[in-house]
Amino acid sequence: MHIRQLKYFVATAESGQVSRAAVSLSVSQSSITTAIRELEADIGLRLFERSSQGMELTQAGRELLAVAYEVLAKIEEARNLRYRASGMSGKLTVAATYTVIGYFLPYHLGRLRRLHPELTINLHELNREAIEEGLMSNRFDLAVLLTSNITTPELDTETLFRSPRRLWVGNSHRFASRRKVTMDEIAEEDYIMLTVDEAAHSTMKYWALHKSQPRIKLRTSSIEAVRSMVADHQGVTILSDMVYRPWSLEGKRIQLVQTDSPVPSMDVGLAWQRNSEFSPEVQLVYDYFRRSFIAPQL
């Protein structure tokens, strides 16, 4: 097993397509395909289900993805030991939304603290509108949020990764053994609607493209409530892989199923005021995220 194989595997898992992974890593599609096949042969398990829609992780693939993140993080930490001696100190103020703080930022904040112990990051959790206003009024140096939701044209953004959205169902649901389900079929089920971070608005935007509409049973800001109700077969939902966990708090299983029609991804990234000059502290954090997601070392 080689580092290159893990990086190609992670890029494919995050993008859902070999072609997108190849573009993001500036390599050929055949290099990606070969690396994944070698990895599957080495492990002895299928990591993806291949289809015309793209690459969908198997259960083994999802488990390997979690391990691969840890392995690659440790390798990058070792490579970046030199930054610990950089003497970088100072402060910056970062704003983030609920979903980003809960499912994305803690890991990276921990890494930044270990790499730059003298750097102070003041973190604020706010909704998107407040974050955009804070960036424009210079109250925040940088924001980490769902870039797919940003509306202020005076902000610059950089998407770090795109998390695909898929159907969540209980383990013994009639859809659980299906590879794909139509939006019309989903509309026949009770639907649990997540509302936090404008999830309901995003959901209705892509449902508006279909004749059928979701039969909403509950609107809630609690991801754990959604998880528990879906696992208990009280409804279904469509949410991103970033917030997916295979088990509810009660220990019941949740399965992922692909939709027949494309559903927009949930895009996570950085935002800042256009034409603003980065301080050394902001530049350091910006470069950290670019190294981690946009331009990983091969």
N, C-alpha and C positions, 0 to 999 in steps of 0.2 A: 504494500500500500504506500502510495507516494502523496506528498503534499499537493502536488499538481492535480492529482485525481480528486482529492477532497475539495479543492477550490472549484474545479469544473463541476463537480457534483452539486456543491452549494449554489453556484450561480444558476445552474439549470433548475434546481428546486425552487429558488426564489423567483425566477422569471417565468417558469412553466413551459419554456420552449428552448430547444437547443439553439435555434437561430439567435434568439435574444441573448442567451448566455454567451454565445460566440462573439457577438457585437460588443457586449459589456467588457469582455476580457481581451478583445482584439486578437482572437485566434480563429482558426477555421472551425466550421461545424464538424468536420470529420475528427478533429482533435478532441472535441467535446464528446462525441459519440464513442470514440475509441476508449477514452479515459473511463467513461461510465461502464462500458462493457467489461473492461479490465477490473474495475472495482467490483462489479457484480460477480465476476468469475472468482475473484479473490475471496469475497465474503461467502459466496455460494447461495445468494438470495437475490431475488429481483428487487430493484430499488424503485423502479418506475413502471407504471402502466402507460404504454405508448398508444396514442390515438391521433386522429387527424387534428384534434383540438390542441394537442400538445403533450406534455409530460406530467403525469400525476403521480405523486409519491405513493408507494405502497406503505403498509404499516412498518415494514422493515426500513423503508426509506426515511420515514418520519423519525424513527428512532436513531438512525445513523445521522440525520441532519442535526439533531441535538448534540450528539457526540462530536460531529465535525466542527460545529461552532466552538466548542470548548477546546478542541485540539488546535484549530487555527488561531484562536485567541491567545493560547499559551505560546504558540510559535511567534506570533507577532509581538507579544510582550517581550519575549527573549530578544527578538531583533531590535526592539526599541529601547533596550536598556540604556542606550546612550542618552536618551532624552531625560533620564532621571538625573543626569549630571549637568543638565543644561542650565540649571539655576533659574528657570522660568518661575516668576512669582507675579502676583497681581490679582486683580479681581475682574470678573465679568458677570453680567446678569443675563440669565437665560430663562425664557418662558417656554412652557410646554402645555399641551392639552392632556386631558385625563387619560385617554387611551395610550398616548405616547409615554407618559410617566409610569403607567401601570404595567405596560408590556414591552417596553423598548429601552427606556433611558437608564434604569438602575444599573444594568450590567455595564454600560458605557461610562457612566459616572464613576463607577468603581475602578474601571481601568484607568480613566483619566486621573483619579486620585492617586493611584499607585505609580503612574508614570510621572506625574507632576505634583508631588505632595505640597509644594508651596503655592500652588494655584488655587484660588478660592472661586467657586462657582455658586453664585446666589440663584437658586432655582425658584420659579413661581409657576403654580398651576392655575391656568385660566382658560376660558373658552376662546374659540378662534377670533371672534370679533374683538375681544379685549386685547388679545395678543397683537392683532394687526394694528390696533390703535396705539398700543404701547410701543411697537416698533417705530411707528411714524412719529411719535412724540419723544423718541430717544430714551424711553424708560427702560427698554430692553436692548441689549447688544445683539442678541441672536435668539431665534426661536426654533424649536423642534416640534413639528406638528404634522397634520395631514395636509400635504401640499395640494392634494386633489380638491381641497375645499376652499383654498384661498381665493379671495375676491378683490383685494386691494391691488390695483395695477401698479402702484408706486413701489411695490415690494419685489425684490429678486428672490428666487427660490432655486433650490437644487434638490431634486428627488434622490434619496439614497437607495431605496428599494421599493418594489411594488409587491404587495401581499395579495395573492389571488383570493377572491371570494367564492365560497362553495356552500352547498346545502348541508346543514346539520340535521341529523335525524337520530332517534333512539336506536339502540343496538338491534332490536327485533322489529323495527318499523318495516313496512312493506317496501320502502325504497332502499333499505340498507344493503341489499344484495345487488342492487342495480348499479351499472357503471354510469348511466346518465338518466336524468329525469327532466321532463319538459316543464316549462313554466306553467303551462295549463294544468298539469298534474299537481304542481306545488300549490296552485291557487285553490285546489280542492281541500287542502289541509288547513287546520288552524295554524295561524302564523304568530310567532312571538317576535314582536318588533322592539329592537334595541333603539333607544333614543339618544344616548350619550354621544358627544362629539358629532352631532348632526347625522347620526347613523340613519335615523328615520327619513330625513330629507334625501340622503344619498340613495336609500333603498327605493323610495318612490320615484326617483329620477329614472332608474333603469326599469322599474316595473311599468312606467308610463309608455315604454316602447312596445308593450305587449297588450293584447286585447284583454287578457285576464288580469285580475287584480288580487292581491293577497287578502285572505280572510283573517283579518287581524283580531286575535283573541286578547292580546295584552300588549300594552306599550310600557316599557320599563327602562330605567337608566342603569339597571344592575345587570352586568354581564353574567354574574353567577346565577341570578334568577333565570336568565335565558338558558344557561347551561343546564340547570336543574330541571326546568320544565321540558326542555327538549329530550333530555335523557330519560325522563319519566313518561315520554310519549304523550305529553299534553299539547304538543305543537311542534312545528319545525321552524327553522330560520335560515337565512343566508347571511354569513358573516365571513370575515377574513381569516386566513390561516394564522395571522399573527396573534390573534386572541383565542385561537382554538386550543383546547386541551381535551384529551380523549376521555376524561372522567369528570363527572359532576362531583359536588361536595359530598353527595350521598354514596359515591362509589359506583354510580351507574355509567355505562359506556355510551359514548357519542360517536357516531360514524359520519364520515364525510362522503358526499356524493356530488359528482360533477353535474352542472346544469347543461341542457342541450344548447341554450343560447348564451353567448358571451355575457358575463357580468363584469363591470369595470372593477379593476383592482383598487385596493386601498393603498394610496401612495404616501410614504413617510419621508420627510426630508427637512431641510433647513430653510429658513427665511430671514431676510434682513432688509433694512431700508436701502432702496436703490441709490447708488452713487455714494454711499457712506464709506468712509475709509476704515478698514479694520485696524483695531489696536493689535499689538503683538499677542495679547491673550486671546482675542477673538480669532485671529489668524491661526493660532495654535490649535484651537478646538475645531475650527473649520477644516484644517489640514488633517486632523485626526480622523474625522468622519469620512473625508475623501479617501484617505488611505484604507479605511476599513471597508468601504462600499463601492466607491466609484472607480478607484484605480488600485486594486489589490496587486501586490507583488506576486508574480508568477513563479 
